Amino acid sequence: MSHQQAKSYWRFIKSLLIALVALLVVNVLFFLAYCYEPRWFYHRPWEYFGQVAYRFERYPAIWEGEQKADLSRPYWFFYQSPRYTRVTTDSDGNRSNYMETDRYPIVVSGDSNIWGSRMSDDETLPWQLSKLLNRPVYNGGRSGLYNSLKKDELQNVEIIIDMRTERAVMRGVFNNQGKNPKADYAPLARHDKQLIELFDHIPYQRYAPIELAWRMIKRLTADLYVVLSGGPQDYLYFKFKRKPEHFTQAVKAIHQRHKEFTAAGKRYIFVAIPSKQTLHHPDVDALTRNHIHRLTKALQQKGIETVNLLIAFEAHKAQGLFHPYDTHINANGSLIAASTIHQYLTK
């Protein structure tokens, strides 16, 4: 190797080392930023709660800031629709309630529509139902019904309102967490990790600058496709299609729950939450569009209490009951659902 070649070689090695050190420094800075305020790196509170606040006591299960739509993630400029929300929880990590008490006569269980996606505390369905009834109503969203019922505050619950998003009303949807009578109550907030474990627990893709840059490039590419295809749509949908066996499975699963809870002296009411696709998408087959109507009739024939929200949603759909770029109902939809259930309970 000539002197000039050796000189070039060591110049290359030096440049490479400088680049690697610079990259390492940038990664460390991003990780320190994550440690300082993890919420900067999350779209929605329950993702931050589940990965950070529920596991590390140092970080509060409180969210004050913007939430972006869940169907907006593939895009950078289009379909973002950020919305400011204030989200608070109790010591177990469950969503705050309108009337806090040590005994709840009513629990509303369900998925993220009940928990309140892109909603502040006072916009959630259980909060609004409690306000209308002037009675304590417990928000059991995202906790699992059987698990929630093991809380001390729910030992004397009288009414169980079991709610599920329409597309998820099938046999396998019901979360049986805590169904085992010997299992202990499992709070959402576990606080089972020390701060020193943060680096091992959090996937580096959450904060790594190269990963963030790569996702940005993919999202900008998706934006370009929107431009080339004629511009943004009014709605984005999570598309699904019903099959006959889905209906049979749903009726069987709901009937089983009804028998269990009525045998325990509880009043059990099942409510399906209509999907945006059902009300607004022009190309939905008849079986899928009429699923809630058929389900309501079948449950009533079996003596199971149920509320057909699809009728109320169809009557008020011009008000805009869904986030346009999200799979969840918005505050208007939450209020219509709470008002319809309130009318059913008080008539």
C-alpha positions as CSV (number, residue, x, y, z in Angstrom):
1,M,0.0,0.0,0.0
2,S,1.4,3.3,-1.0
3,H,1.7,6.3,1.3
4,Q,-1.2,8.1,-0.5
5,Q,-3.4,5.0,-0.3
6,A,-2.7,4.7,3.4
7,K,-3.5,8.3,4.0
8,S,-6.8,8.0,2.1
9,Y,-7.7,4.8,4.1
10,W,-7.2,6.5,7.4
11,R,-9.1,9.6,6.2
12,F,-12.0,7.3,5.4
13,I,-11.8,5.5,8.7
14,K,-11.8,8.9,10.5
15,S,-14.8,10.1,8.6
16,L,-16.6,6.9,9.3
17,L,-15.9,7.1,13.0
18,I,-17.1,10.7,13.2
19,A,-20.3,9.8,11.4
20,L,-20.9,6.8,13.8
21,V,-20.2,9.0,16.8
22,A,-22.5,11.7,15.5
23,L,-25.3,9.1,14.9
24,L,-24.7,7.7,18.4
25,V,-25.0,11.2,19.9
26,V,-28.2,11.9,18.0
27,N,-29.7,8.6,19.2
28,V,-28.7,9.4,22.8
29,L,-30.3,12.8,22.5
30,F,-33.5,11.4,21.2
31,F,-33.6,8.8,23.9
32,L,-33.0,11.5,26.6
33,A,-35.9,13.5,25.0
34,Y,-38.1,10.4,25.3
35,C,-37.1,9.9,28.9
36,Y,-37.9,13.6,29.7
37,E,-41.3,13.5,28.0
38,P,-42.5,10.2,26.4
39,R,-45.8,11.8,25.3
40,W,-44.0,13.6,22.5
41,F,-43.5,10.3,20.8
42,Y,-47.1,9.0,20.9
43,H,-50.2,9.6,18.9
44,R,-52.8,8.6,21.5
45,P,-52.9,8.4,25.3
46,W,-53.7,4.8,25.8
47,E,-50.6,3.8,23.8
48,Y,-48.5,6.0,26.1
49,F,-50.4,4.7,29.1
50,G,-50.0,1.1,28.2
51,Q,-46.3,1.3,27.3
52,V,-45.1,3.8,29.8
53,A,-47.4,5.3,32.5
54,Y,-49.0,2.0,33.5
55,R,-45.5,0.4,33.9
56,F,-43.3,3.2,35.3
57,E,-44.5,5.1,38.4
58,R,-42.5,8.2,37.4
59,Y,-44.8,9.0,34.5
60,P,-48.3,10.1,35.2
61,A,-51.3,8.5,33.4
62,I,-52.5,12.0,32.3
63,W,-52.7,13.3,28.8
64,E,-53.1,17.0,27.9
65,G,-52.5,17.6,24.3
66,E,-53.4,16.7,20.7
67,Q,-54.6,13.3,19.6
68,K,-54.3,12.4,16.0
69,A,-56.7,10.1,14.1
70,D,-55.9,6.4,14.0
71,L,-56.4,6.1,10.2
72,S,-54.1,9.2,9.7
73,R,-50.9,7.4,10.5
74,P,-49.9,6.4,7.0
75,Y,-49.9,10.1,6.0
76,W,-47.8,13.1,7.0
77,F,-49.9,16.1,5.8
78,F,-53.3,14.7,4.9
79,Y,-56.0,13.3,7.2
80,Q,-54.3,14.4,10.4
81,S,-57.2,16.2,12.1
82,P,-55.4,16.7,15.5
83,R,-57.7,17.3,18.4
84,Y,-56.8,18.7,21.9
85,T,-58.0,16.4,24.7
86,R,-57.6,16.1,28.5
87,V,-57.5,12.5,29.7
88,T,-57.2,11.5,33.3
89,T,-57.4,8.2,35.1
90,D,-57.9,6.8,38.6
91,S,-55.1,5.0,40.5
92,D,-55.8,1.8,38.7
93,G,-55.4,3.4,35.3
94,N,-59.1,3.4,34.4
95,R,-60.7,6.4,32.9
96,S,-62.1,9.1,35.3
97,N,-65.8,9.2,35.9
98,Y,-68.4,12.0,36.2
99,M,-69.3,10.9,39.8
100,E,-66.5,9.4,41.7
101,T,-67.7,7.1,44.5
102,D,-66.8,3.9,46.4
103,R,-69.8,2.1,45.0
104,Y,-71.0,2.1,41.4
105,P,-74.5,0.8,40.6
106,I,-73.9,0.9,36.8
107,V,-70.8,-0.2,34.8
108,V,-70.4,0.4,31.0
109,S,-67.9,-2.1,29.6
110,G,-66.3,-2.2,26.2
111,D,-63.5,-1.2,23.9
112,S,-61.9,2.1,23.0
113,N,-65.2,3.6,22.0
114,I,-66.2,3.3,25.7
115,W,-62.8,4.3,27.0
116,G,-63.1,7.4,24.8
117,S,-60.8,7.7,21.8
118,R,-59.9,11.3,21.0
119,M,-62.3,12.5,23.7
120,S,-61.7,14.5,26.9
121,D,-63.0,13.0,30.1
122,D,-66.4,14.8,30.0
123,E,-67.1,13.7,26.4
124,T,-66.9,9.9,27.1
125,L,-70.1,7.9,26.8
126,P,-70.1,6.7,30.5
127,W,-69.5,10.3,31.7
128,Q,-72.4,11.6,29.7
129,L,-74.7,8.8,30.7
130,S,-73.9,9.4,34.3
131,K,-74.6,13.1,33.9
132,L,-78.0,12.3,32.3
133,L,-79.0,9.7,34.9
134,N,-77.5,11.7,37.8
135,R,-76.1,8.4,39.1
136,P,-72.6,7.1,39.3
137,V,-71.6,5.1,36.1
138,Y,-68.2,3.4,36.0
139,N,-66.2,3.5,32.8
140,G,-64.9,0.0,32.3
141,G,-63.5,0.6,28.8
142,R,-60.4,-1.5,27.8
143,S,-60.2,-3.3,31.1
144,G,-62.2,-6.4,30.4
145,L,-65.7,-6.9,32.0
146,Y,-64.9,-9.9,34.2
147,N,-61.8,-8.2,35.4
148,S,-63.6,-4.9,36.1
149,L,-66.3,-6.6,38.2
150,K,-63.6,-7.8,40.6
151,K,-63.0,-4.2,41.7
152,D,-64.2,-3.4,45.2
153,E,-66.3,-0.5,43.9
154,L,-68.2,-2.8,41.6
155,Q,-69.1,-5.6,44.0
156,N,-72.7,-4.4,44.3
157,V,-73.2,-3.3,40.7
158,E,-76.8,-3.6,39.6
159,I,-76.7,-2.9,35.8
160,I,-74.1,-4.1,33.4
161,I,-74.1,-2.4,30.0
162,D,-71.9,-4.4,27.7
163,M,-70.9,-2.4,24.6
164,R,-68.9,-3.4,21.5
165,T,-68.0,-1.8,18.3
166,E,-70.1,-3.3,15.5
167,R,-67.3,-4.8,13.5
168,A,-66.0,-6.6,16.6
169,V,-69.3,-8.2,17.6
170,M,-68.3,-11.8,17.1
171,R,-67.6,-14.8,19.3
172,G,-63.9,-14.1,19.8
173,V,-64.2,-10.4,20.6
174,F,-65.2,-10.6,24.2
175,N,-62.3,-10.1,26.5
176,N,-62.5,-12.7,29.2
177,Q,-59.6,-11.3,31.2
178,G,-60.2,-12.2,34.8
179,K,-63.0,-14.7,34.1
180,N,-61.2,-17.3,36.2
181,P,-62.8,-16.8,39.7
182,K,-59.5,-17.7,41.4
183,A,-57.6,-14.9,39.5
184,D,-57.0,-11.7,41.3
185,Y,-58.1,-8.3,40.0
186,A,-55.6,-7.0,37.5
187,P,-55.4,-3.2,37.4
188,L,-54.3,-1.5,34.2
189,A,-51.7,0.5,36.1
190,R,-49.1,-2.1,37.4
191,H,-46.1,0.1,38.0
192,D,-44.0,-3.1,37.9
193,K,-40.8,-1.6,36.3
194,Q,-38.0,0.6,37.5
195,L,-36.9,3.6,35.5
196,I,-33.6,1.9,34.8
197,E,-35.5,-0.7,32.7
198,L,-36.9,1.9,30.4
199,F,-34.2,1.4,27.7
200,D,-34.8,-2.4,27.6
201,H,-38.6,-2.1,27.8
202,I,-39.3,0.5,25.1
203,P,-38.7,-0.5,21.5
204,Y,-36.0,1.7,19.9
205,Q,-38.3,2.2,16.9
206,R,-40.4,4.5,19.2
207,Y,-37.7,7.1,19.4
208,A,-34.8,6.2,17.1
209,P,-34.2,9.1,14.6
210,I,-33.5,6.8,11.7
211,E,-36.8,4.9,12.2
212,L,-38.7,8.2,12.6
213,A,-37.1,9.5,9.4
214,W,-37.9,6.3,7.5
215,R,-41.6,6.5,8.6
216,M,-41.8,10.1,7.6
217,I,-40.5,9.2,4.1
218,K,-43.2,6.5,3.8
219,R,-45.9,8.8,5.0
220,L,-44.8,11.5,2.5
221,T,-45.0,8.9,-0.2
222,A,-48.5,8.1,0.8
223,D,-49.3,11.9,0.7
224,L,-48.0,12.0,-2.9
225,Y,-50.4,9.1,-3.8
226,V,-53.3,11.2,-2.4
227,V,-52.3,14.1,-4.5
228,L,-52.0,12.0,-7.7
229,S,-55.3,10.2,-7.1
230,G,-57.3,13.4,-6.9
231,G,-57.0,14.7,-3.4
232,P,-58.2,13.6,0.1
233,Q,-61.5,11.8,0.7
234,D,-64.2,13.0,3.1
235,Y,-64.0,9.8,5.2
236,L,-61.5,7.0,5.8
237,Y,-62.9,3.7,6.7
238,F,-61.9,0.5,8.5
239,K,-63.7,-1.9,6.0
240,F,-65.2,-5.1,7.1
241,K,-67.8,-7.6,5.8
242,R,-70.2,-9.7,7.8
243,K,-70.6,-13.5,7.2
244,P,-73.7,-15.5,8.4
245,E,-71.5,-17.4,11.0
246,H,-70.6,-14.0,12.6
247,F,-74.2,-13.4,13.5
248,T,-74.7,-16.9,14.9
249,Q,-71.5,-16.7,17.0
250,A,-72.4,-13.2,18.3
251,V,-75.9,-14.3,19.5
252,K,-74.5,-17.4,21.2
253,A,-71.7,-15.5,23.0
254,I,-74.0,-12.7,24.2
255,H,-76.6,-15.2,25.3
256,Q,-74.0,-17.0,27.4
257,R,-73.0,-13.7,29.1
258,H,-76.6,-12.9,29.7
259,K,-77.2,-16.2,31.5
260,E,-74.1,-15.8,33.7
261,F,-74.9,-12.3,34.9
262,T,-78.6,-12.7,35.3
263,A,-78.0,-15.8,37.4
264,A,-75.8,-13.6,39.6
265,G,-78.7,-11.2,40.1
266,K,-77.3,-8.5,37.7
267,R,-79.2,-6.7,34.9
268,Y,-77.4,-7.3,31.7
269,I,-77.8,-5.1,28.6
270,F,-75.9,-5.6,25.4
271,V,-75.4,-2.6,23.0
272,A,-73.6,-2.7,19.6
273,I,-72.0,0.6,18.5
274,P,-72.6,1.3,14.8
275,S,-69.5,1.6,12.6
276,K,-68.9,4.6,10.4
277,Q,-68.8,2.3,7.3
278,T,-72.4,1.2,8.0
279,L,-73.8,4.7,8.0
280,H,-71.6,6.4,5.4
281,H,-69.9,4.0,3.0
282,P,-71.9,3.6,-0.3
283,D,-70.8,0.1,-1.0
284,V,-71.8,-1.9,2.0
285,D,-73.6,-5.2,1.4
286,A,-77.1,-5.8,2.9
287,L,-75.9,-8.4,5.4
288,T,-73.3,-6.1,6.9
289,R,-75.5,-3.0,6.9
290,N,-78.4,-4.7,8.7
291,H,-76.3,-6.7,11.2
292,I,-77.3,-4.6,14.2
293,H,-81.0,-4.7,13.2
294,R,-80.9,-8.5,12.9
295,L,-78.9,-8.9,16.1
296,T,-81.3,-6.7,18.1
297,K,-84.3,-8.8,16.9
298,A,-82.6,-12.1,17.7
299,L,-81.5,-10.9,21.2
300,Q,-85.0,-9.6,22.1
301,Q,-86.5,-13.0,21.0
302,K,-84.2,-14.6,23.6
303,G,-85.2,-12.2,26.3
304,I,-81.9,-10.4,26.3
305,E,-82.1,-6.6,26.9
306,T,-80.5,-4.6,24.1
307,V,-80.6,-1.1,22.6
308,N,-80.5,-0.6,18.9
309,L,-78.2,2.4,18.5
310,L,-78.3,2.2,14.7
311,I,-81.8,3.7,14.5
312,A,-80.7,6.7,16.5
313,F,-77.5,7.0,14.6
314,E,-79.3,6.9,11.3
315,A,-81.7,9.6,12.4
316,H,-78.8,11.9,13.5
317,K,-76.0,11.0,11.1
318,A,-76.1,14.5,9.5
319,Q,-74.7,15.9,12.8
320,G,-71.4,14.0,12.2
321,L,-71.2,11.2,14.8
322,F,-67.7,9.9,13.8
323,H,-64.3,11.3,13.5
324,P,-63.8,11.5,9.7
325,Y,-60.3,9.9,9.7
326,D,-60.7,7.7,12.7
327,T,-62.5,4.4,13.5
328,H,-64.3,5.8,16.6
329,I,-67.4,7.8,17.4
330,N,-66.8,11.4,18.3
331,A,-68.3,13.5,21.1
332,N,-71.6,13.9,19.2
333,G,-71.9,10.1,18.7
334,S,-71.1,9.6,22.3
335,L,-73.9,11.9,23.4
336,I,-76.4,10.3,21.0
337,A,-75.5,6.9,22.3
338,A,-75.7,8.0,26.0
339,S,-79.0,9.8,25.4
340,T,-80.5,6.7,23.7
341,I,-79.4,4.4,26.5
342,H,-80.7,6.9,29.1
343,Q,-84.1,6.9,27.4
344,Y,-84.2,3.1,27.5
345,L,-83.3,3.0,31.1
346,T,-85.7,5.6,32.3
347,K,-88.7,4.9,30.1
